[in-house]
Amino acid sequence: MLDAAEGLWPYPRPDSPPLLTPEQAEHTLNVWLVPRFSMLTLFCLLEPLRVANRFGRDLFAWRLLSSDGEAVVASNGVRIDVDGAIATLDDAVRLMVVSSYDAEATVSFQDRAILRRIAAHGGWLGGLDTAPFILARAGVLSGHRVALHWESVAAFRQEFPDLEVSRGSYEMDDTRLTGSGGAAGIDMMLTWIEQAYGPALADAVGLQLIHQRPRGEGEKPQPRYGELPRGVVRALAVMEANLGKALSIPELCRMVGQSQRQLGRLFRHHFGETPQQCYLGMRLDRARQLLTDSQCLVTEAALATGFTQPAHFTRAYRRRFGEAPSVTAERRQG
């Protein structure tokens, strides 16, 4: 079905299966389904990741798990098959717990021990709806702000007075993610996509889901690119999803469904530069981020952002930032 507004395919990969295995994807989210979990919460958690995969890269995969590896029945009575048991998880993984009614009824001491093991090895733990109770009772939320469903806040505060409860719909830091569940899961996943790949991809995914990110006091900011033409947003999203691949501009235009002339005109109008210049700048910005915030070597940062010739990378980096990439790396070490 064509995009009626522009006569374009709504995704750069309209004919590509969006479901991936953990071996194919750059990020894998393990989801522990507790009996009587919220189906709406699960869908809002996974759909943004599925849509993101259609912007030209194999970005996200997910595995559904249960305590015993058997199918789980949601609160609406639908039976969901799973991929395995949580006991099969490695130590340093991403695990999201999804629950709703009677969150603790089926959670065992062994289940809580698995959560503590993942936390002890620096794993990434999350909980939605009533699942923060499961995490808190396992002792893995100390020092983290907690968000959960509004109906559960009073009981949570009474049971865990030392934990700080947030008024937001979700809270995310480097190793913990908690949220109220339901439709708020879309905003939460868009934030994760933005942190991993940039705001253009997050905004493009939101557009495809017919979802406008909230704004207002105390809420998350509105999309940065909400007023741009959809073709430009798609192009930016594909660029951000392919910072390490260095697509050619003809290939980019093919994926976006725009001619080179049309896309060039749009970019010059809105940004004052060509798509190639914009794409190069985004790759160099990511390289600088890697050199500043991680232990990447210069050659590793260059390869991670699609530069196969070190001399070309150094020249382009110096033009943009006024210094060689080695200087940036040395400053980080100092």
C-alpha positions as CSV (number, residue, x, y, z in Angstrom):
1,M,0.0,0.0,0.0
2,L,1.4,3.4,-1.0
3,D,1.7,6.4,1.2
4,A,-1.3,8.5,0.0
5,A,0.3,11.8,1.0
6,E,3.5,11.3,-1.0
7,G,3.0,8.3,-3.3
8,L,5.8,6.5,-1.5
9,W,6.2,3.3,0.4
10,P,5.7,4.0,4.1
11,Y,8.9,2.1,5.0
12,P,12.3,1.9,3.3
13,R,12.1,-1.9,3.6
14,P,8.5,-2.6,2.6
15,D,9.2,-6.2,1.5
16,S,11.8,-7.1,4.2
17,P,10.7,-9.3,7.1
18,P,11.2,-7.2,10.2
19,L,11.5,-10.1,12.7
20,L,15.0,-11.0,13.6
21,T,16.9,-13.5,15.7
22,P,19.4,-12.4,18.4
23,E,22.2,-13.4,16.2
24,Q,21.1,-11.0,13.5
25,A,20.3,-7.9,15.6
26,E,22.5,-5.4,17.2
27,H,20.3,-5.3,20.4
28,T,18.3,-8.1,21.9
29,L,15.5,-7.5,24.5
30,N,14.5,-10.5,26.6
31,V,11.0,-10.2,27.9
32,W,9.8,-12.2,30.9
33,L,6.1,-12.6,30.7
34,V,4.5,-13.2,34.2
35,P,1.1,-14.9,34.1
36,R,-1.8,-12.5,33.7
37,F,0.5,-9.9,32.1
38,S,-0.9,-6.9,30.1
39,M,-1.1,-7.7,26.4
40,L,-1.3,-4.0,25.6
41,T,2.0,-3.4,27.5
42,L,3.7,-6.2,25.5
43,F,2.5,-4.8,22.1
44,C,3.6,-1.2,23.0
45,L,7.0,-2.6,24.1
46,L,7.7,-4.5,20.9
47,E,6.0,-2.6,18.0
48,P,8.4,0.3,18.0
49,L,11.4,-2.1,17.8
50,R,9.7,-4.0,14.9
51,V,9.1,-0.8,13.0
52,A,12.7,0.5,13.6
53,N,14.0,-2.6,11.9
54,R,12.3,-1.5,8.6
55,F,14.6,1.5,8.3
56,G,17.4,-0.3,6.6
57,R,19.2,-2.1,9.4
58,D,18.9,-5.2,11.6
59,L,18.7,-3.3,14.8
60,F,16.4,-5.1,17.4
61,A,15.4,-8.6,18.2
62,W,13.4,-9.9,21.2
63,R,12.9,-13.2,23.0
64,L,9.8,-14.0,25.0
65,L,10.4,-16.0,28.2
66,S,8.6,-17.5,31.1
67,S,9.6,-18.9,34.5
68,D,9.3,-22.5,33.3
69,G,9.6,-22.1,29.5
70,E,5.9,-22.9,29.0
71,A,3.3,-20.7,27.4
72,V,1.8,-17.9,29.4
73,V,-1.8,-16.6,29.5
74,A,-2.3,-12.9,29.5
75,S,-4.9,-11.0,31.5
76,N,-7.2,-11.0,28.4
77,G,-7.1,-14.8,28.2
78,V,-4.8,-15.0,25.2
79,R,-2.1,-17.8,25.4
80,I,1.3,-16.7,24.3
81,D,4.1,-19.2,23.4
82,V,7.6,-18.3,24.5
83,D,11.1,-19.0,23.4
84,G,12.5,-20.4,26.7
85,A,12.8,-20.1,30.4
86,I,14.5,-17.2,32.2
87,A,17.0,-19.6,33.8
88,T,18.7,-20.0,30.4
89,L,19.7,-16.3,30.3
90,D,23.3,-15.2,30.3
91,D,24.5,-12.9,33.1
92,A,24.9,-9.6,31.3
93,V,21.7,-9.3,29.3
94,R,18.7,-7.0,28.8
95,L,15.7,-8.4,30.6
96,M,12.3,-6.7,30.8
97,V,9.7,-8.0,33.2
98,V,6.1,-7.6,32.1
99,S,3.3,-8.3,34.6
100,S,-0.1,-6.9,35.7
101,Y,-2.5,-8.7,38.1
102,D,-1.1,-10.9,40.9
103,A,2.4,-10.0,40.0
104,E,4.1,-12.1,42.7
105,A,1.7,-15.1,42.8
106,T,4.0,-17.2,40.5
107,V,7.4,-15.6,41.2
108,S,9.7,-18.0,43.1
109,F,12.8,-17.5,45.1
110,Q,14.8,-19.0,42.2
111,D,13.3,-16.3,39.8
112,R,14.4,-13.5,42.1
113,A,17.9,-15.1,42.4
114,I,18.1,-14.8,38.6
115,L,17.3,-11.1,38.7
116,R,20.0,-10.6,41.4
117,R,22.5,-12.6,39.3
118,I,21.9,-10.4,36.3
119,A,22.1,-7.2,38.4
120,A,25.4,-8.4,40.0
121,H,27.0,-8.8,36.5
122,G,25.9,-5.4,35.3
123,G,22.9,-6.5,33.3
124,W,20.1,-4.2,32.2
125,L,16.8,-4.9,34.1
126,G,13.4,-3.4,33.5
127,G,9.9,-3.8,34.8
128,L,6.5,-2.5,33.6
129,D,3.1,-2.0,35.2
130,T,3.4,-4.0,38.5
131,A,6.7,-5.6,37.7
132,P,8.7,-3.0,39.8
133,F,7.3,-4.9,42.8
134,I,9.1,-8.0,41.5
135,L,12.4,-6.1,41.0
136,A,12.2,-4.3,44.3
137,R,11.5,-7.6,46.2
138,A,14.5,-9.0,44.5
139,G,16.6,-6.1,45.9
140,V,17.7,-4.8,42.5
141,L,16.2,-1.3,42.5
142,S,18.3,0.4,45.3
143,G,19.6,3.8,44.1
144,H,17.3,4.0,41.1
145,R,14.2,6.1,40.6
146,V,11.1,3.9,40.0
147,A,8.0,4.4,37.8
148,L,5.1,2.1,37.9
149,H,1.3,2.0,37.3
150,W,-0.5,4.8,39.2
151,E,-2.8,2.4,40.9
152,S,0.2,0.6,42.6
153,V,2.1,3.7,43.8
154,A,0.6,3.9,47.3
155,A,1.2,0.2,48.0
156,F,4.7,0.4,46.6
157,R,5.6,3.4,48.7
158,Q,4.4,1.7,51.8
159,E,6.3,-1.4,51.2
160,F,9.5,0.3,49.9
161,P,9.8,3.6,51.7
162,D,13.5,3.9,50.9
163,L,13.0,3.8,47.1
164,E,12.2,7.0,45.2
165,V,9.0,6.8,43.2
166,S,8.8,9.0,40.1
167,R,5.8,10.8,38.9
168,G,6.8,10.1,35.3
169,S,5.4,7.4,33.1
170,Y,8.8,5.8,32.9
171,E,12.3,6.1,34.3
172,M,15.5,5.0,32.4
173,D,19.1,5.0,33.3
174,D,22.2,2.9,32.3
175,T,21.1,-0.3,34.0
176,R,17.4,0.0,35.0
177,L,14.2,0.9,33.2
178,T,10.8,1.0,35.0
179,G,7.5,2.2,33.7
180,S,3.7,2.4,34.1
181,G,3.1,0.0,31.2
182,G,0.3,0.3,28.6
183,A,0.7,2.9,25.9
184,A,3.6,4.6,27.8
185,G,5.7,1.7,26.6
186,I,5.8,3.3,23.1
187,D,7.3,6.5,24.5
188,M,9.8,4.5,26.5
189,M,10.9,2.5,23.5
190,L,11.2,5.6,21.3
191,T,13.5,7.1,23.9
192,W,15.6,3.9,23.8
193,I,15.7,4.1,20.0
194,E,16.7,7.8,20.2
195,Q,19.5,7.1,22.7
196,A,20.9,4.2,20.5
197,Y,20.4,5.7,17.0
198,G,19.3,9.3,17.2
199,P,16.1,11.4,17.2
200,A,15.4,11.1,13.5
201,L,14.9,7.4,13.7
202,A,12.8,7.7,16.8
203,D,10.6,10.4,15.2
204,A,10.2,8.3,12.0
205,V,9.1,5.3,14.0
206,G,6.6,7.4,16.0
207,L,5.2,8.7,12.7
208,Q,4.7,5.2,11.4
209,L,2.9,4.2,14.6
210,I,0.7,7.3,14.3
211,H,2.0,8.3,17.7
212,Q,2.9,11.8,18.8
213,R,5.4,11.9,21.7
214,P,4.2,14.0,24.7
215,R,5.3,17.4,25.6
216,G,4.6,19.8,28.4
217,E,6.0,20.4,31.9
218,G,7.5,17.4,33.4
219,E,7.1,15.3,30.2
220,K,9.4,14.1,27.6
221,P,10.2,16.6,24.8
222,Q,8.3,16.6,21.5
223,P,10.0,15.2,18.4
224,R,12.8,17.3,17.0
225,Y,11.8,16.7,13.4
226,G,8.0,16.8,13.7
227,E,7.6,19.8,11.2
228,L,9.9,18.4,8.5
229,P,8.5,16.6,5.4
230,R,8.1,12.9,5.9
231,G,10.6,12.1,3.2
232,V,13.3,14.1,5.0
233,V,12.5,12.4,8.3
234,R,12.8,9.0,6.6
235,A,16.2,10.0,5.1
236,L,17.5,11.2,8.4
237,A,16.3,8.0,10.1
238,V,18.0,5.8,7.5
239,M,21.2,7.8,7.9
240,E,21.1,7.4,11.7
241,A,20.4,3.7,11.4
242,N,23.4,3.3,9.0
243,L,26.1,5.4,10.5
244,G,28.5,2.5,10.4
245,K,27.8,1.4,6.8
246,A,28.2,4.6,4.8
247,L,25.4,4.1,2.3
248,S,25.8,5.8,-1.1
249,I,23.4,8.6,-1.8
250,P,21.7,6.7,-4.7
251,E,21.2,3.8,-2.3
252,L,19.8,6.1,0.4
253,C,17.4,7.7,-2.1
254,R,16.2,4.3,-3.3
255,M,15.5,3.2,0.3
256,V,13.7,6.5,1.1
257,G,11.7,6.5,-2.2
258,Q,13.0,10.0,-3.3
259,S,15.0,11.0,-6.4
260,Q,18.4,12.4,-5.7
261,R,17.4,15.8,-7.1
262,Q,14.3,16.0,-5.0
263,L,16.1,14.9,-1.8
264,G,18.9,17.3,-2.5
265,R,16.5,20.2,-2.9
266,L,14.7,19.3,0.4
267,F,17.9,19.1,2.3
268,R,19.3,22.3,1.0
269,H,16.0,24.1,1.8
270,H,15.8,22.8,5.4
271,F,19.5,22.4,6.4
272,G,21.5,24.4,3.9
273,E,23.6,21.4,2.9
274,T,23.3,18.4,0.7
275,P,22.3,14.9,1.9
276,Q,25.9,13.8,1.5
277,Q,27.2,16.6,3.7
278,C,24.5,16.0,6.3
279,Y,25.3,12.2,6.4
280,L,29.0,12.8,6.7
281,G,28.5,15.2,9.5
282,M,26.3,12.7,11.4
283,R,29.0,10.0,11.0
284,L,31.7,12.3,12.2
285,D,29.6,13.4,15.2
286,R,29.1,9.7,16.2
287,A,32.9,9.2,15.8
288,R,33.6,12.1,18.2
289,Q,31.1,10.7,20.6
290,L,32.8,7.3,20.6
291,L,36.2,8.9,21.1
292,T,34.9,11.1,23.9
293,D,32.7,8.7,25.8
294,S,34.3,5.3,25.3
295,Q,37.6,3.5,25.2
296,C,37.6,3.3,21.4
297,L,40.8,3.7,19.5
298,V,40.9,6.1,16.6
299,T,40.9,3.2,14.1
300,E,38.0,1.6,15.9
301,A,35.9,4.8,15.8
302,A,36.7,5.2,12.1
303,L,35.6,1.7,11.2
304,A,32.5,2.0,13.5
305,T,31.3,5.0,11.5
306,G,32.0,3.7,8.0
307,F,35.4,5.1,7.2
308,T,37.7,2.5,5.7
309,Q,40.6,4.8,4.9
310,P,42.2,6.4,8.0
311,A,43.6,9.3,6.1
312,H,40.2,10.3,4.8
313,F,38.7,10.0,8.3
314,T,41.4,12.2,9.8
315,R,41.0,14.9,7.1
316,A,37.2,15.0,7.4
317,Y,37.4,14.9,11.2
318,R,39.9,17.8,11.3
319,R,37.7,19.9,9.0
320,R,34.7,19.5,11.2
321,F,36.2,19.8,14.7
322,G,39.5,21.7,14.1
323,E,41.6,18.9,15.6
324,A,42.8,15.4,14.7
325,P,40.8,12.5,16.2
326,S,44.0,11.4,18.0
327,V,43.9,14.7,20.0
328,T,40.3,14.0,21.0
329,A,41.2,10.5,22.2
330,E,44.2,11.8,24.1
331,R,42.1,14.4,25.9
332,R,39.8,11.6,27.0
333,Q,42.7,9.6,28.4
334,G,44.0,12.7,30.2
